[in-house]
Amino acid sequence: MSSSLESHYTTVKRILRYLKGALHSGLVLYPVLSHQPLSIGAFCDSGWALDPDDRRSNSGAAVYVGPNLVS
């Protein structure tokens, strides 16, 4: 703050414009009912060199805590 430059001001304006445009975006978290145990679930999928052109493998995973996707 003591030696800010014009580029810092420009960057802050860009961040604020982004946040203004993303007001309705967000992550919805649902509460876990107190009488139910907390559950953790993980799911994964992979394709081992299914593309005949480049033979690359790909994979993905999802981790849930209760009803909420966390990773």
N, C-alpha and C positions, 0 to 999 in steps of 0.2 A: 504494500500500500504506500510505502514512503517513496518509492521510485517507479511508479507505474508508467507505462508507455501507452502510446496510442493503440498499439497492437493488443494490449490487455483490455482496453476499453472496447475495442472491436470484438474481441473474443467473448466478453461478458454480454454484449448486445446479442451476439449470435446464440449464446446459450439461453438467454431469456426469450428470444424469439422461438427457439425450439420448444422450450417448456410451455410457452403460451399455446403453441399448436398441438401439444400433447396432453392437454388438460383432461381429456376424456379417456385417455389410455391409462391402463393401470393393471395391477395384479389383484385379483379378487381372492381373498383368503376366507374360507368358511370355518366356523368354530367347530371343535370336536365336542360332542355331547359329554357331559361329565360322567354319566353312567356307562359309557362305552370305553373300552380300553383303547389306548392310542396304537394305531397300526402303522407299520412302515412297509411299503411295497416297492419293489424295483422290477422293472421290465427292460429287456434288451432284445435287439434284433441285429442280425448281421448278414451280409451277403459276401461270400468268399469268392472273389474274382468272377463274378457273374457276367461282367461286361467283356465280351470276347475281343474288343478292340484294345483295351488298355490293361485288362486283368487286375484292376485295383479292387481292393476289398473296402467295404464301407460298413459302418455300424452306427447304432444309435441307442440311447438309453433314456429312461424316464424313472424318476424316484418320487414317490408320494409319501407324505406324512399325513396320516388321516386322509381326508378327501382332497388335500392340497398338493398340487404339483410343485415340487421345490427344486428339481434339477432335471 
